[in-house]
Amino acid sequence: MFEQFVTHMFNGAIIGSAYGLMGVGLTLIFGLMNVVNFAHGELYMLGAFFVYSLVAILQVNYFLSILLGMGGVLVFGGIIERFTIKPIRNAPILMTALVTIGLSIFLKNTALVIWGGVPKKIPNPFPSASLKLGYIYVTQPRIFALLLTIGVVILLHYLIKKTKLGKAMRATFENKDAAALMGIRVDRIYLYTFAIGSVVAAMAGILLGTIYLVYPTMGELAVLKAFIIVIMGGMGNFVGAFFSGIILGISESLGAGFISTGYKDAVGFVIVILVLLFRPQGLFGE
């Protein structure tokens, strides 16, 4: 019983760290740009499909494919911001929500036409056998996902806290008009922010696509979980979003392991209802 509990906790934390990446990407876009991006799940899906195509079809090395897939979504995210988000940046938030919903439907159906509706597995070099680490049973793809996620979060934290770009992003978040008066090119900051948020979502899709399966509608539930994480962590709270993702992953894993797998995805919605009732500013504050 104890081994089962610890294993569920550890595996839930691994999946939750990938959820946290989704939440961090959405927090960057929503917190800085005030854009409710319902197409965030499709960027998550495209990252997984880009890597699948590179590895399974073009026979590119798995690790190189991750870098190329992230680069592809980075560029694609920038294109979306320039040609879809920028023209309606000053429109009411409902307008941006409707546009991103339309973009989500378009990308989902485009993926269905290109890759088909049959779920696919990203080929990877890891053995399928589980490892026993003390009381914990875990597969190598999950360990890789955890290590890579930690690395990405550390890199993002350094980018936002220590670099000129990060300082400009934080200044724009505080007051975009004052930032513009100080010489910060706000349009360019928005472009970089949306592209970075997109590639972080793609990374989550690549990691979870390696552990599970890849299919055109995989972003539907993922984007809902990303919004849950943003609400749990506190609007605009980067660190809160990541740790809220881990909390959600652990809660789902324990719920599936000790209650029923059928209720796994409902756990997040129960948590967010409780958070909104008792701590509307989020677990970690705005």
C-alpha positions as CSV (number, residue, x, y, z in Angstrom):
1,M,0.0,0.0,0.0
2,F,2.8,2.4,0.9
3,E,4.7,1.6,-2.3
4,Q,1.6,2.2,-4.3
5,F,1.0,5.5,-2.6
6,V,4.6,6.7,-3.2
7,T,4.6,5.6,-6.8
8,H,1.3,7.4,-7.5
9,M,2.7,10.5,-5.8
10,F,6.0,10.5,-7.8
11,N,4.3,9.7,-11.2
12,G,1.7,12.3,-10.5
13,A,4.4,14.9,-9.8
14,I,6.1,14.0,-13.1
15,I,2.8,14.4,-15.1
16,G,2.0,17.5,-13.1
17,S,5.3,19.1,-14.0
18,A,4.3,18.9,-17.6
19,Y,0.9,20.3,-16.7
20,G,2.9,23.1,-15.0
21,L,4.7,23.9,-18.3
22,M,1.3,24.3,-19.9
23,G,0.2,26.6,-17.1
24,V,3.4,28.7,-17.3
25,G,3.0,29.2,-21.0
26,L,-0.6,30.3,-20.6
27,T,0.3,32.5,-17.6
28,L,2.9,34.3,-19.7
29,I,0.4,35.0,-22.5
30,F,-2.6,35.9,-20.3
31,G,-0.7,37.7,-17.6
32,L,1.3,39.9,-19.9
33,M,-0.8,40.3,-23.0
34,N,-4.3,39.9,-21.4
35,V,-5.1,37.4,-24.2
36,V,-7.4,34.4,-23.3
37,N,-5.7,31.9,-25.7
38,F,-8.1,29.0,-26.2
39,A,-5.7,27.7,-29.0
40,H,-3.0,27.0,-26.3
41,G,-4.0,23.3,-26.4
42,E,-3.5,23.1,-30.1
43,L,0.1,24.5,-29.8
44,Y,0.6,21.7,-27.2
45,M,-0.8,19.3,-29.8
46,L,1.3,20.6,-32.7
47,G,4.6,20.2,-30.7
48,A,3.8,16.5,-30.2
49,F,2.9,16.0,-33.9
50,F,5.9,17.9,-35.2
51,V,8.2,15.6,-33.2
52,Y,6.2,12.5,-34.2
53,S,6.6,13.4,-37.9
54,L,10.3,14.1,-37.6
55,V,11.0,10.8,-35.7
56,A,8.4,8.4,-37.2
57,I,8.3,9.7,-40.8
58,L,11.6,11.4,-41.5
59,Q,13.7,9.2,-39.2
60,V,15.3,12.1,-37.4
61,N,17.0,11.5,-34.0
62,Y,14.5,11.8,-31.2
63,F,16.5,14.4,-29.2
64,L,17.2,16.5,-32.2
65,S,13.5,16.2,-33.1
66,I,12.6,17.8,-29.8
67,L,14.7,20.8,-30.5
68,L,13.4,21.1,-34.1
69,G,9.8,20.7,-33.0
70,M,10.2,23.4,-30.4
71,G,11.8,25.7,-33.0
72,G,8.9,25.0,-35.4
73,V,6.3,25.9,-32.8
74,L,8.3,29.0,-31.7
75,V,8.2,30.3,-35.3
76,F,4.5,29.3,-35.7
77,G,3.6,31.0,-32.4
78,G,5.3,34.2,-33.6
79,I,3.3,34.0,-36.9
80,I,0.0,33.6,-35.0
81,E,0.8,36.7,-32.8
82,R,1.7,38.9,-35.8
83,F,-1.2,38.0,-38.0
84,T,-4.0,36.9,-35.6
85,I,-3.5,38.5,-32.2
86,K,-1.8,41.8,-33.1
87,P,-4.7,43.2,-35.3
88,I,-7.2,42.7,-32.4
89,R,-4.8,43.5,-29.5
90,N,-6.9,46.5,-28.3
91,A,-10.2,44.9,-28.9
92,P,-12.4,43.7,-26.0
93,I,-11.2,40.5,-24.4
94,L,-14.3,38.6,-25.7
95,M,-13.1,39.3,-29.2
96,T,-9.7,37.8,-28.6
97,A,-11.3,34.8,-27.0
98,L,-13.6,34.2,-30.0
99,V,-10.7,34.5,-32.4
100,T,-8.6,32.0,-30.5
101,I,-11.5,29.6,-30.3
102,G,-11.8,29.9,-34.1
103,L,-8.0,29.3,-34.4
104,S,-8.3,26.3,-32.1
105,I,-11.0,24.7,-34.3
106,F,-9.0,25.4,-37.5
107,L,-5.7,23.9,-36.1
108,K,-7.5,20.9,-34.7
109,N,-9.2,20.1,-38.0
110,T,-6.1,20.8,-40.0
111,A,-4.2,18.3,-37.9
112,L,-7.0,15.8,-38.4
113,V,-6.6,16.2,-42.2
114,I,-2.8,15.9,-42.2
115,W,-2.2,13.2,-39.6
116,G,-5.6,11.5,-39.4
117,G,-7.7,10.6,-36.3
118,V,-5.9,7.4,-35.2
119,P,-3.8,8.0,-32.0
120,K,-0.1,7.7,-32.6
121,K,2.9,6.9,-30.4
122,I,6.1,9.0,-30.7
123,P,9.0,6.5,-31.2
124,N,11.7,7.1,-28.5
125,P,15.0,5.5,-27.6
126,F,14.0,4.6,-24.0
127,P,13.3,1.0,-23.0
128,S,9.7,0.2,-22.0
129,A,10.6,-1.7,-18.8
130,S,10.0,0.1,-15.5
131,L,12.8,1.0,-13.1
132,K,12.6,0.5,-9.3
133,L,13.9,3.4,-7.3
134,G,13.5,2.5,-3.7
135,Y,9.7,2.2,-3.3
136,I,9.0,3.8,-6.6
137,Y,8.3,2.2,-10.0
138,V,8.8,4.5,-12.9
139,T,9.6,4.4,-16.6
140,Q,12.6,6.1,-18.2
141,P,10.5,8.4,-20.4
142,R,8.9,9.8,-17.3
143,I,12.3,10.4,-15.6
144,F,13.4,12.2,-18.8
145,A,10.3,14.3,-18.8
146,L,10.8,15.3,-15.2
147,L,14.5,16.3,-15.8
148,L,13.8,18.2,-19.0
149,T,10.8,20.0,-17.4
150,I,13.0,21.1,-14.4
151,G,15.6,22.3,-16.9
152,V,13.1,24.3,-18.9
153,V,11.6,25.9,-15.8
154,I,15.0,27.0,-14.5
155,L,15.9,28.4,-17.9
156,L,12.6,30.3,-18.0
157,H,13.1,31.6,-14.5
158,Y,16.6,32.9,-15.4
159,L,15.2,34.4,-18.6
160,I,12.5,36.4,-16.8
161,K,14.5,37.4,-13.7
162,K,18.0,38.0,-15.0
163,T,18.0,39.0,-18.7
164,K,17.2,42.3,-20.4
165,L,14.3,40.6,-22.2
166,G,12.9,39.3,-19.0
167,K,13.1,42.8,-17.4
168,A,11.4,44.3,-20.4
169,M,8.6,41.7,-20.1
170,R,8.1,42.4,-16.4
171,A,8.1,46.1,-17.1
172,T,5.5,45.7,-19.8
173,F,3.4,43.5,-17.5
174,E,3.5,46.3,-14.8
175,N,2.6,49.2,-17.1
176,K,2.9,48.9,-20.9
177,D,2.5,52.7,-21.5
178,A,5.3,53.5,-19.0
179,A,7.4,50.8,-20.6
180,A,6.9,52.2,-24.0
181,L,7.9,55.7,-22.8
182,M,11.1,54.2,-21.4
183,G,12.0,52.9,-24.9
184,I,10.8,49.3,-24.6
185,R,9.4,48.1,-27.9
186,V,6.1,46.7,-26.6
187,D,5.0,45.2,-29.9
188,R,8.2,43.1,-30.0
189,I,7.8,42.1,-26.3
190,Y,4.3,40.8,-27.1
191,L,5.7,38.8,-30.0
192,Y,8.5,37.3,-27.9
193,T,6.1,36.5,-25.1
194,F,3.5,34.7,-27.3
195,A,6.3,32.7,-29.0
196,I,7.8,31.7,-25.7
197,G,4.4,30.7,-24.2
198,S,3.8,28.7,-27.4
199,V,7.0,26.8,-27.3
200,V,6.6,26.0,-23.5
201,A,3.2,24.5,-24.4
202,A,4.8,22.5,-27.2
203,M,7.3,21.1,-24.8
204,A,4.6,19.8,-22.5
205,G,2.9,18.2,-25.6
206,I,6.1,16.6,-26.7
207,L,6.8,15.1,-23.2
208,L,3.3,13.9,-22.6
209,G,3.0,12.7,-26.2
210,T,6.1,10.5,-25.6
211,I,4.5,9.0,-22.4
212,Y,1.0,8.7,-23.8
213,L,-0.4,9.1,-27.3
214,V,-0.6,11.8,-29.9
215,Y,-4.0,12.7,-31.6
216,P,-5.6,15.9,-33.0
217,T,-8.0,16.5,-30.1
218,M,-5.4,16.0,-27.3
219,G,-5.3,19.8,-26.7
220,E,-9.0,20.0,-25.7
221,L,-8.6,18.7,-22.2
222,A,-5.1,20.1,-21.9
223,V,-6.2,23.7,-22.3
224,L,-8.9,23.3,-19.7
225,K,-6.2,22.0,-17.3
226,A,-4.0,24.9,-18.2
227,F,-6.8,27.4,-17.2
228,I,-7.3,25.4,-14.0
229,I,-3.6,25.7,-13.2
230,V,-3.6,29.5,-13.9
231,I,-6.6,30.0,-11.6
232,M,-5.1,27.8,-8.9
233,G,-1.7,29.4,-9.0
234,G,-2.9,33.0,-9.2
235,M,-3.3,35.2,-12.2
236,G,0.2,36.1,-13.6
237,N,2.1,34.0,-11.0
238,F,4.8,32.1,-12.9
239,V,6.0,30.0,-9.9
240,G,2.4,29.5,-8.7
241,A,1.4,28.1,-12.1
242,F,4.2,25.5,-12.1
243,F,3.6,24.2,-8.6
244,S,-0.2,24.2,-9.2
245,G,0.5,21.9,-12.1
246,I,2.3,19.5,-9.8
247,I,-0.5,19.7,-7.3
248,L,-3.0,18.9,-10.0
249,G,-0.9,16.0,-11.3
250,I,-0.5,14.4,-7.9
251,S,-4.2,14.9,-7.1
252,E,-5.2,13.2,-10.4
253,S,-2.8,10.3,-9.9
254,L,-4.0,9.6,-6.3
255,G,-7.6,10.0,-7.4
256,A,-7.1,7.5,-10.3
257,G,-5.1,5.1,-8.1
258,F,-7.4,5.0,-5.0
259,I,-10.8,6.1,-6.2
260,S,-11.4,5.5,-10.0
261,T,-9.7,6.4,-13.3
262,G,-13.1,7.6,-14.5
263,Y,-12.9,10.5,-12.0
264,K,-9.3,11.5,-12.7
265,D,-10.1,14.4,-15.0
266,A,-12.8,15.7,-12.6
267,V,-10.3,16.2,-9.8
268,G,-9.0,19.4,-11.2
269,F,-12.4,21.0,-11.6
270,V,-13.3,20.1,-8.0
271,I,-10.0,21.8,-6.8
272,V,-10.6,24.9,-8.9
273,I,-14.1,25.3,-7.5
274,L,-12.8,25.0,-3.9
275,V,-10.0,27.6,-4.7
276,L,-12.5,30.0,-6.2
277,L,-14.7,29.6,-3.1
278,F,-12.1,29.9,-0.4
279,R,-9.1,31.7,-2.0
280,P,-10.1,33.5,-5.3
281,Q,-6.7,35.1,-5.6
282,G,-5.2,31.7,-6.1
283,L,-3.1,29.4,-3.9
284,F,0.0,31.5,-4.4
285,G,-1.5,34.9,-4.9
286,E,-1.7,37.0,-8.0
